[in-house]
Amino acid sequence: MNEANDIVSEKEAGRFIGLVGHTLRKWRQLRIGPPYIKISARCVRYRRADLLRWLESRRVEPGGDGERHTCKRPGDGADGGRDAQ
């Protein structure tokens, strides 16, 4: 594979891992999520290999240690981000 084809935009990276681009932007602000390449203040790119490694690191085996993962926004607590009343 050509190295140039290995690098994708924020939008393409989001599509590749099943998220919208602004989620990746927010995650960068929170210093979480997959590694990225900062070309300039307004230009960020992702390597497909990094995205695949990051996805693999999120993998959970069913029936493994009982740990459960759900798709929540970063920083959401057990209540899904709602304040306890």
C-alpha positions as CSV (number, residue, x, y, z in Angstrom):
1,M,0.0,0.0,0.0
2,N,1.2,3.5,-0.9
3,E,2.1,5.5,2.2
4,A,0.1,8.5,0.9
5,N,-3.0,6.2,0.8
6,D,-2.4,5.2,4.4
7,I,-3.1,8.8,5.7
8,V,-6.7,9.9,5.9
9,S,-8.6,13.1,6.9
10,E,-10.6,13.5,10.1
11,K,-13.8,12.9,8.2
12,E,-12.5,9.7,6.6
13,A,-11.0,8.5,9.9
14,G,-14.4,9.1,11.6
15,R,-16.2,7.2,8.9
16,F,-13.6,4.4,9.1
17,I,-14.2,3.8,12.8
18,G,-17.9,4.6,12.8
19,L,-17.8,8.1,14.3
20,V,-18.5,11.6,13.0
21,G,-15.5,13.9,12.6
22,H,-16.5,16.3,15.3
23,T,-16.2,13.4,17.9
24,L,-12.6,13.0,16.9
25,R,-12.0,16.7,17.3
26,K,-13.5,16.7,20.8
27,W,-11.5,13.6,21.7
28,R,-8.3,15.4,20.6
29,Q,-9.2,18.3,23.0
30,L,-9.7,15.8,25.8
31,R,-6.5,14.0,24.8
32,I,-8.2,10.7,24.2
33,G,-8.9,8.5,21.2
34,P,-6.7,7.3,18.4
35,P,-3.3,8.9,17.6
36,Y,-3.2,11.6,15.0
37,I,-0.8,13.7,13.0
38,K,-1.1,17.5,13.4
39,I,0.1,19.0,10.2
40,S,-1.0,22.6,11.1
41,A,-3.4,24.3,13.5
42,R,-6.3,23.4,11.2
43,C,-5.0,20.3,9.5
44,V,-5.1,16.9,11.2
45,R,-4.6,13.5,9.6
46,Y,-4.8,9.9,10.8
47,R,-2.9,6.8,9.8
48,R,-5.2,3.8,9.0
49,A,-2.7,1.5,10.8
50,D,-3.1,3.7,14.0
51,L,-6.9,3.6,13.7
52,L,-6.8,-0.2,13.3
53,R,-4.5,-0.6,16.4
54,W,-6.7,1.8,18.4
55,L,-9.8,-0.2,17.4
56,E,-8.1,-3.5,18.4
57,S,-7.2,-2.0,21.8
58,R,-10.9,-1.4,22.4
59,R,-11.9,-5.0,21.7
60,V,-13.7,-6.9,24.4
61,E,-14.1,-10.6,24.4
62,P,-17.6,-11.7,25.3
63,G,-17.7,-13.7,28.5
64,G,-14.1,-12.6,29.3
65,D,-13.6,-10.7,32.5
66,G,-17.2,-9.5,32.7
67,E,-16.2,-6.0,31.6
68,R,-18.8,-4.3,29.5
69,H,-18.2,-1.4,27.1
70,T,-20.9,0.8,25.6
71,C,-20.7,3.6,23.1
72,K,-20.9,6.7,25.3
73,R,-19.4,10.1,25.0
74,P,-16.1,10.6,26.8
75,G,-16.6,11.9,30.4
76,D,-20.1,10.4,30.7
77,G,-20.6,8.7,34.0
78,A,-22.6,5.6,34.8
79,D,-25.8,7.8,34.4
80,G,-25.0,8.5,30.8
81,G,-24.1,12.1,31.5
82,R,-27.3,13.0,33.4
83,D,-26.9,14.7,36.7
84,A,-28.1,12.8,39.7
85,Q,-31.3,14.2,41.2
